[in-house]
């Protein structure tokens, strides 16, 4: 299988285009909440592709990707999972202190009781490193690439009648990545 023509390569490209680039080059980067939510969402998706269990639940697959970010992340998997849940399900940050300021970098992943300190610039850097490492692994590990490809599918979307009208919409991409 040629990595260059896979759904996997396209999936990684979409993560870069819709998560990493906006967090590096738009005002979206000013929101620690948005940064964490986008990165955690990407971790969910990648975790589903990485976890050896086809039917792994959201928590298991999220936690299965965290070691790729570094050992500190794996050690704090329960606190990071709680943070992910509070952001994704409540749109509230009830589990952490977050910052992107330079003077707060040394506190990244420190805990205080039930709360965790997340420096979103470091989180993004660690996620980018993990993504590069994962892509290199996928280029050389045919078994892992086959697993990814088996869990991804290409789907074309047939536009509805309203697509050509004057209604302003943001259409979904022409591919769907994770099989149910």
N, C-alpha and C positions, 0 to 999 in steps of 0.2 A: 504494500500500500504506500502510495506516495503522499507524504504529509502535506505537500503543497496544494493538493487538490481535495483535501478532506473537509468535512463539516467542522471538524475539530479546529483546524486552522482558522476558519471563518468565525467560529465561536470566540476564539481568543482575540481575533481582530475586533469583533464587536465590543468585547469588554474593554479593550484599549480605547476604542473610538468613543464609547458612551459612558465610560467610568473614569479611566485614567486621564484622557485628554481634557475633559471638562474640569476635573479636579486640579489639573496643573495650569490651565490657561483661561479659565473663566471665573466670574465672581462666585460661582458655586463653591470654589475652594475656601471662601470666607466662612462658610457654614460648617462647623465641626459636625453638627447633627447630620447634614446631608452627606458629608464625606464618609462618616461611619456607616450610614445606612446604605450607600452605594457599594462600599467595599464589602460590608457584611452580606449584601445580596449577591455579590459576585462570588463570595466564599461559599454561600449556599449552593449556587449552581455548579461551581467547580467541585465541591464536595460530593455532589450527587454523581459526578462523572468519575471521581477518584475512588470513592468507597467501593471495596470489592463486593459488598452486598447490594444487589440490584434493588432491593426493597428497603434500603436504609431510610429511616425517618429523618426529618429535618435536623434534629439535634445531633444525631450521630454523624450525618454527613458534614454538617458545619464543623464539628469537632475533629473530623477526620482530616480536614484541610489545614487546621490551625498549626500543626507541627511544621508545615512548610514555611510558615512565617517566622519561625524561630522557637526555641525551647521555652522561652518565657510565655509565649502564647499558649502552648500546650499545657503548661503548668497552671494557667489561669482559665482553662477552657470553660469551667462552670460560670465564672463571673462574666466572661465575654459572651457566653450564650445568654445569660440573663440580660445583659446590656442589649444584645441583638434583639431579644424578644421585646424589651421595653420600647425600643425605637420602632421596630417593625409593626407591633400590634397595638401600641397605645399612642404612638407618635409623641411619646414623652420620654425624657431622659430621667429615669429614676434610679439608675444603677451606676452612674459614673460622673466624674469630673472630666471635662474635655477642654483641650486647648490646642492652638496651632502656633502659639508664640514661641520665639526662639529661646527665651529664658526658661521655658517649661519642659524642654526636651529631656532633661535628665530624670524627670519624674515619670516618664512613659511606663505604663503597666505596673506602677506601684499601687498597692491596695491600702485602703483605710476602712476597716470594718467590712461591710458588705459592698462598699464602693470600690471602683477601680479608676485610675487616672489614665486616660487615653490621649496621647498626642497624635492628632490626626495626620500631621505631616509625616511622622515616623511610621504610622500605620500604613499610609499610602506607599511610602518607600519600601517597607517590608513586603507589602502586597505585590508591588512591581517586581521586586527581586524574586519572589516566589513564582510569579507568572513567567518570568524569563527562564528560571530553572525548570519549571514544569514543561515549557515548550521545548527546551533542549532534551528533556527526558522523553517526551513524546516522539521526538525525531529519531530516537535510538531504541526505544522500548516498544517493539511491535505489539506486544501483548497489551500494554496499557493503551496504546493508540487504538487497537481493535475494540477494547472495552469502551473507550470514549465514543467511537464511531457507532457501536451497537446501541448506545444510549442517546444518540443524536439522530435527527431526521431532517431532511430537506422538505419543506412544504411550500408550495406556491399559493398565494392568496388570490382568489378571484374577486376583483373589486365589485362592490355593491353599486347600485345606481347612484347613490349620493356621493360617491367618490369623485365624479366629474362635475359636481354641482358647485355652487358658490359657497357652500358650507366650509368653514376653515376647520381642518382636521389634521391630526398627526397620525398617519397610518402606521400600522405595525410593519416590521421588516418582512421581507419576502420569505423568510425561513423561520422555522420553529426548531429550537435546539434540544430540549430535554423531553424524552418520551415519558408519558405518564405510566 
